[in-house]
Amino acid sequence: GAVVSQHPSWVICKSGTSVKIECRSLDFQATTMFWYRQFPKQSLMLMATSNEGSKATYEQGVEKDKFLINHASLTLSTLTVTSAHPEDSSFYICSARDGGSGSYNSPLHFGNGTRLTVT
Amino acid sequence: AQTVTQSQPEMSVQEAETVTLSCTYDTSENNYYLFWYKQPPSRQMILVIRQEAYKQQNATENRFSVNFQKAAKSFSLKISDSQLGDTAMYFCAFIHTGNQFYFGTGTSLTVIP
């Protein structure tokens, strides 16, 4: 089955520093990847849609300069949290759909998530 | 706008019993897909089952089945013979043409031994 790998699983960083999270589709090509944020015991909140070779589409209220997304290849998207602050501490999950299936009923395949703690 | 509602924040069920999780959605679209995802304590999102809106037959996957009522815009998940490993958050999700999935707020299910 389709596998999405997300790295790192957890990261602790100091306030003011930047953190990069990688999301890779291991056995399929993903023209589109999605970045979600999840607070404890809450649902997934879509942050942005990452499109290979073009700019990401951000959801309303998400600061594009703070959450930099790059999707340079069909198998890799990265999310960089710049100048992190304690309020950025959260669980971040990436997902992708198998671009080869060609149908919008393709399920989302999720990475294992990254727990970010900003001290 | 599309919305997905899960009205049961928390549920519990005895091991080996059956439990039903509810989900309703609102859309003006006619063709769409519905999914149930499971998120265990590991927080890995796992696809449980999916349903095409144009199919009247309810989807089944082993112990998991859905009751899809298109007119009522209802998509409930039934878990039979509940197992301890079924303890998780369950999210209902909806998608029509395009890429955006709409997730419900989730139901936390606890299977009691």
Interface residues (C-beta under 8 A of the other chain):
Chain A: T32 F34 Q38 K41 Q42 S43 L44 L46 T49 F91 I93 S95 R97 Y104 N105 P107 L108 H109 F110 N112 G113
Chain B: Y33 F35 Y37 S42 R43 Q44 M45 I46 L47 R50 E52 M89 F91 A93 I95 H96 T97 G98 N99 Q100 F101 F103 G104 T105 G106 S108
